[in-house]
Amino acid sequence: MMEVPDPPTCMVEHPGFEPNCLNPYTLQNINNIYRANYGPVRRRNEEERFRYLAYRSFVSWCWGYLGRSVRVVIPSCVVNRIRLQFPDPAGQYVGFRPPLD
């Protein structure tokens, strides 16, 4: 990851966060790559699909490819910012789920 002159206290303040995790054009491109590798992202609506892709993009941006069944907890500031950008109409969200063995 490129160094920034003044490291942010929260990842949502990093200059790379918005273009990598919140930009709809970036997320659409990530969706195309995901679909080519795994098939379509099956979600109820566009906001849910963009949230899913934004979480995946954040993890890839910070940790790279983790592998199947390897999960990390995303910082709450990042989760809240993604939910603010792509809200669920009913306000229903799912938190962290550990992998099934």
N, C-alpha and C positions, 0 to 999 in steps of 0.2 A: 504494500500500500504506500502511496506517496506520502511523504512527510508534510505536515502543515506547520507554518511558523509558530503559531500559538496553539498547542494541543487543546481541543475542546474538553469541557468537563463532562459532556454527554455526547453520545454519538450522533444525535439529531442535529447538533450544532456543527458537525464536520461538513466541510464544503462538498464532499462527495455523497453525502447521505441522500439529499433530494434527487439529484440526477440518477442515482443508482436504484433508489427504493421507492420514490414517489412519482416519478415521471411516467405518465401513461404510455408514451411511445416506447420508452425503455421496457416497461412491463409487457407491452404487446410483443416486443421482440423476444423477450424471455419466454413468453407464452408459446411463440412459434418454435423456439428451440426445444422447449419442454415437450410440446406436442410431437415433434419429430422423433424424440428419444423415447417417450413414455406413452404417447397417446394424449387425447384431449384432457384438459383440466376439468374435472367434473365438479362444478359448484353451482349453487342455486341461482346466483345473480352475478352481475359484473363486479359489484363491490367486493363480494366474497372472493371471487377469482383474483381480483387485483390485490386484496389483502394477502392471500395465499402466496401469490407470486412475489409480492413485496417482502414477505418474511423470508422466502427462499433466496431472493436476491441479496438481502441483508446478510444472511448466513454465508452465502457464497463470497460476498465482498469481504467479509471479516475473516472467515476461516477456510475458504476454498471448499473443494468437494470433500464432504465428510464420509460418504459411503452410506449404504443402505442400513437402516436401523440405528444410525448414529445421530443423536439429536443433542442440541444445546439449548439452554434457556436464553431467550432473547431479552435484553434489558427492558424493563418496564417503560422507560421513556421512549424507546423505539416502538414497542407495541402500541402505546398510547398515541403516538404520532401517526402511525400507519392506520389505526382505527379512526382517528380524526379525519384523515384524508379519504378513507374508503369506509364510511360507516355502514353498519348493518341497519336496515330500516326498522327492525324490531328491537335493536339494542341487544341482540343475543350473540355472545361470543364464546368461543371455546378456548380454554387456557392451555398450558403446556400438557402434552400427553407423552409419557415415556413410551419407548418402542415396545411392541409386543414381541416376546421371544418365541 
